[in-house]
């Protein structure tokens, strides 16, 4: 298990990216969400590996991007925070296709034992050009992850609905913040 790689996951529109921006501002390395990068690439190139066109292709690409992100992140010292990642993509692919992707892929490629989850937060949820699904789909995604993560041995911690700065303080406190400082 890679003790330095911290996964921030959960409901779409729950404040993950805002929390990660706060952690980045404090000097911690942050790995951007694979899905948003893929969508931007596919839209720019006219590709079809988009969640609303070819979901399976999108998820397979997200797995590849997440694995590459983990390999690159090994060059950082200290905490590295991931905006979604391998578990998100593998659990979605398994739910969509029935392929046993979750355990097969995620057992060998691990994050810190504590995974931080953003719960559904309708007051801040918005759609945009890259997040086209509604709040119900986002909530279902959260529920799927809440079931998948414990089966992989992760300790799931729901993030409180507080300011981004207070959320960052919470995450660092839950990690014992002093042992691996920002670089």
N, C-alpha and C positions, 0 to 999 in steps of 0.2 A: 504494500500500500504506500502510495506516495503521500507522506505526511505534510508536504508543503503545498499541495495543489488543493485549493478550496473551491468547491462547487457551490455556486449560487444559482438556484433553480426555482421552479414553481410556476405560478399562474402568469400567463402573459399579461402585461400591463399592471403587474403588481409592484413595480418599483425596482426591479433588478438592475437595470442599466443606470438608474439614478444613484443607487447605492454604490455600484462599481465605479461610477465617475467620482464619487466622494473618496473611495479607497485609492483610486489613481491619483487624485489631488494630494493625498497624503504620502505619495511616493511608492505605492505598491504596484507591481506589475499586474495588469489586467488583460485577460484574453477575451476579445469581443465574441459575441454570440455567433456561432457558425451559421445559423439559419439566415440572419440578416445579411451577412457577407455573401452567402450563396445567392440570395434573392437579388442583391445589387448586381452581382456578376451576371446572373442569368438575364436580368432585365436589360443590362447594358449590351449583352451579346445576342439577344434574341433567343436565348436558350429556353428549354422547356422543363428543366429540373426545378420547377416551382411548386410550392405546396398546393396551389389551386389548379395546376395543370397535370403534373406527374408526381404525385406525393411520394411514391416509392423511390423514384430516382432522386428526388430532393433529399429524402432521409438517408439513402445510401451515400450520397455525397456529403451530407452532414456528418456521418460516421467517419468518413475519410478525413474531413477537415478537422474534426475533433481529435482524431488520433495524431494527425500532424501537429496540431496545437500542443498536445501533451509532449510530443517529442521535442519541439522547439522550447517549451517552457522549462525543460530540464536544465537549460543553460542559465536560468535565473537562480539567484540564491534567495532565501527567505520565502515568505508567503507569496503565492501566485494565485490570483482570483480569476475564476472562470465564469463567464456569463453563459450559462447553460453548458452543454457539452455532450459527452459520449452517452451517458445514461439517458438523457432526453431523447436523442436520436434513435438509439437502439430500442428503447421501450416503445416509442411511437411506431417504428418499423415492425416490431413484433405484434403490436396491437393491430396494425393495418393488414399485414400479410400473413401472420401466423408463424413466420420464420422465428426460430428460437435464437434470436439475435442477442437478447439482453444478457443472459448469463454467459453465453459463449464469448462475447466481445468484452463485456464489462468486468469479468472476473480477473482478467490479466492486466487490465488498465484501470487503475484505481485512483480515486481522489482521497483527500483527508477523510477520516472516519465520520466527521460531522459535516453534514450537508445542510445548507441554509436554504429555506424555502419561503418564497413570497406567496402568501395566501391570496385568494380572490379578494380584490379591493375595488368594488364597483365605483367608488367615488373618484378614483384616479384612472380607471380604465378608458383607453381611447383606441380607436382603430387608426390606421394610416395606410400609406401605399404598400407597405411591406407586411403589416399586420391587418389582414382583411377578415379574419374570423371574429365572430362575436364573443360576447362575454360568456355565454353558455359553453362554447367550445373551449374557451380558456379555462373555465372551471373544470371541465372534464379532463383536460390535460393535467391540471394540478392534481386531481384525484388519482389519475393513472400513475403519476410520479410518486404520490404518497403511498401507493401500494407497492410500486416497484423497488424503491430505494431500500426499505427495510429487508426485502428478500435478498438483497445484495450485501447485507450486513452493515448498512449505513445507519448512523444515529441522525435522525431527521429533526431539525430544529426550525420551527416556524418563526419567522422574523416578526417582531411586533410592528404594528402600524403606527410608526413614529417618524420623525424627520430623518432624512438621509444621513445627517451627521450622527444622530443618536443611533441609527441602525448600524453605522460603521463602528461606533464605539461598542455596541452590543456584540457584533461579530468578533471584533478583536478581543473583547473580554472573554467570550466563549472559547476562543482559541488559546487563551492564556497569553495574548498579545505580546508579552515581553520576550518570549524565547526566539521568535523569528521576526526581527524588525524589518521595516521597509528599507530598501537599498537606495 
